[in-house]
């Protein structure tokens, strides 16, 4: 090919490239102008929506705070799809009234059940393996009564071995197998809704610790490395799809059963990452009269190290609101 011909080809290529660049610049300006409208102010389009926060923290009355927080993650339809079977795991293990802060606020559980039903859930089970008399827990915790008029919602205690299926934990370090609640194994969606409280064995009891209420053999967990066992069960069958931490009340001392010092921060914490939710709760509330960092809670640190979720709050998007 002659040098003259080569120069012609290169010149043609450059012209096309420049024309394409001008075309893109013109169209981008036009798109921005349309978005701005006559006022000249840029109006965000639906395609440029904010990213979903890693953690949402809402303060206010429990139900309104919950609604506002769930809205921030895109609504319950981002978690529950039509036809899904949902298992909601609260704390209702103690035969005490909600005011004692050992059990999850029943109004929060009720609203979650309503949201799941509105999202199209085919069945909703609210379940916990109680530490005290099951019938007394059901009547005193208030969750059964709160949910009684919602069709398709069952509130149950799970204190029988026939309700569990022995399950191998492929990714376990310490707890290689345990009986897991069959209703959990059959569920499409798991929602953790613990109350924030202290615990003499683990420091705090939040979403990860609360998952012990869905396994049969809890004694063996206490006999080995409890923190590692908690992470084992959560990394396998019991990883929550959504975590809602009830911080309307916080049992700040003498947990998990109380009575103890009760704080009333009127806070709801919501995240798709149960480790992040627990980490934020640790950092947000007073425990035993002091403030702590997430890394000081062994099972939260282990969960972060093993990739179950994140505890690096300083690098997260945390949305705070008051309702």
FENTAKA-V690130 format. One record per pair of residues at least 6 apart in sequence whose ideal C-beta (glycine too) atoms are under 6 Angstrom apart, sorted by the first residue. I is the first residue (numbers start at 1). J is the second residue. D is the distance in Angstrom with one decimal. If there is no record, write none. Layout:
{{I:J:D} {I:J:D}}
This chain:
{{35:42:5.7} {35:43:5.2} {35:45:6.0} {36:42:5.1} {52:73:5.4} {52:74:5.9} {53:317:4.6} {53:319:3.8} {54:276:5.5} {54:316:3.9} {54:317:5.0} {55:271:4.6} {55:276:5.4} {55:280:5.0} {55:318:4.7} {56:69:4.3} {56:72:4.4} {56:270:4.4} {56:319:4.8} {57:269:5.6} {57:320:4.7} {58:65:3.9} {58:68:4.8} {58:69:4.2} {58:268:4.9} {58:321:5.2} {58:323:6.0} {59:266:5.5} {59:267:5.3} {59:322:4.8} {60:322:6.0} {60:323:3.7} {62:105:5.4} {62:107:5.4} {62:108:5.3} {62:248:4.4} {63:107:5.5} {63:111:5.0} {64:323:4.7} {65:268:4.2} {65:323:5.4} {66:108:5.7} {66:111:5.4} {66:268:5.1} {68:321:5.9} {68:323:4.7} {69:268:5.2} {69:270:4.0} {70:76:5.7} {72:319:5.3} {76:115:4.1} {76:119:4.5} {77:119:4.8} {79:241:5.8} {79:242:4.8} {80:86:5.9} {80:116:5.1} {80:119:4.0} {80:121:5.3} {80:189:5.4} {82:120:3.2} {83:122:5.0} {84:121:5.2} {84:188:4.1} {84:189:5.2} {85:122:5.9} {85:123:4.9} {85:187:4.9} {85:188:5.1} {86:116:4.8} {86:121:4.6} {86:124:4.7} {86:189:4.6} {87:125:5.2} {87:183:5.8} {87:184:5.4} {87:187:4.0} {87:190:5.3} {88:112:5.9} {88:126:4.7} {88:191:4.8} {89:192:5.3} {90:104:3.7} {90:109:5.0} {90:193:4.7} {91:103:5.0} {91:104:4.8} {91:194:5.3} {91:195:5.1} {92:103:4.9} {92:128:4.8} {92:137:5.6} {92:141:4.0} {92:143:5.1} {93:128:5.5} {93:130:4.6} {93:131:4.6} {94:102:4.1} {94:103:5.6} {94:132:5.7} {94:257:5.1} {95:132:4.4} {95:133:6.0} {95:136:3.7} {95:137:5.1} {95:140:4.8} {96:102:5.0} {96:140:5.8} {97:140:5.8} {98:105:5.6} {98:106:6.0} {98:142:5.3} {100:258:5.1} {101:249:4.1} {101:251:4.1} {101:262:4.8} {102:257:5.2} {102:258:4.9} {103:141:4.2} {104:193:5.5} {104:195:4.7} {104:246:5.0} {105:246:5.1} {105:248:5.1} {106:142:3.9} {106:143:4.6} {106:146:3.8} {108:246:5.3} {109:143:5.1} {110:146:4.2} {110:147:5.5} {113:124:5.3} {113:147:5.5} {113:150:5.4} {113:153:4.9} {116:124:5.2} {124:152:6.0} {124:153:4.6} {125:154:5.0} {125:183:5.2} {126:155:4.5} {127:156:5.2} {127:158:5.3} {128:213:4.6} {129:158:4.7} {129:159:5.9} {129:213:4.7} {130:137:4.3} {130:157:5.0} {134:157:3.8} {134:159:5.3} {138:144:4.5} {143:155:5.7} {144:155:4.5} {147:153:4.9} {147:155:5.3} {158:181:5.6} {161:216:5.9} {163:182:5.9} {164:179:3.4} {164:181:5.8} {164:216:4.1} {165:182:5.2} {166:179:5.2} {167:180:4.4} {167:237:5.8} {168:177:5.0} {169:176:5.8} {169:177:5.9} {169:232:5.5} {169:236:4.2} {171:235:5.0} {171:236:5.9} {172:232:4.1} {173:228:5.5} {174:224:5.6} {174:225:5.1} {174:228:4.0} {174:229:5.2} {174:232:5.7} {175:229:4.0} {175:232:3.9} {178:215:4.7} {178:217:5.3} {179:216:3.1} {180:215:5.9} {180:237:4.8} {181:214:4.6} {184:214:5.2} {189:241:5.0} {190:240:5.1} {190:241:5.4} {191:242:4.8} {192:207:4.0} {192:240:3.9} {192:243:4.6} {192:274:6.0} {193:244:4.6} {194:206:5.4} {194:207:5.3} {194:210:4.1} {195:246:4.4} {196:245:5.6} {196:247:4.9} {196:250:4.6} {196:281:5.1} {197:205:5.2} {197:251:3.6} {197:255:3.9} {197:256:5.5} {198:253:6.0} {198:255:3.5} {198:287:5.8} {199:205:4.0} {199:255:5.1} {199:256:4.9} {201:226:5.9} {202:209:5.3} {203:297:5.1} {204:297:5.9} {205:256:5.0} {206:278:4.2} {206:281:5.4} {207:240:5.9} {207:243:4.5} {207:274:4.4} {207:277:5.8} {207:278:5.5} {208:230:5.4} {208:234:5.1} {208:274:5.9} {208:278:5.8} {208:299:5.9} {209:230:5.9} {211:233:5.7} {211:234:5.6} {211:238:4.1} {212:218:5.4} {214:238:5.7} {215:233:5.8} {221:229:4.1} {227:298:4.0} {227:299:3.8} {227:302:5.7} {230:299:4.6} {231:299:5.9} {231:302:4.9} {231:303:4.8} {231:306:6.0} {234:308:5.9} {235:308:5.3} {240:274:4.6} {243:271:5.3} {243:274:4.4} {243:277:4.1} {244:270:5.4} {245:269:4.0} {245:277:5.4} {245:281:5.1} {247:265:5.3} {247:267:3.7} {247:269:6.0} {248:266:5.6} {249:262:5.6} {249:264:5.6} {250:263:4.2} {250:285:5.0} {251:258:5.5} {251:260:5.3} {252:261:4.6} {252:263:5.1} {252:286:5.5} {253:260:4.0} {253:261:4.3} {253:288:5.8} {254:260:3.0} {269:277:5.4} {269:280:5.6} {269:281:5.7} {271:277:4.0} {273:309:4.2} {274:309:5.9} {275:303:4.7} {275:304:5.9} {275:308:5.4} {275:309:2.6} {275:310:6.0} {275:311:5.9} {276:309:5.5} {276:310:5.1} {278:300:5.5} {279:294:3.7} {279:300:5.7} {279:311:3.9} {279:313:5.9} {282:292:5.6} {282:294:4.8} {282:297:5.6} {294:300:4.9} {294:311:4.2} {295:301:5.0} {300:311:5.6} {303:309:6.0} {304:311:4.2}}
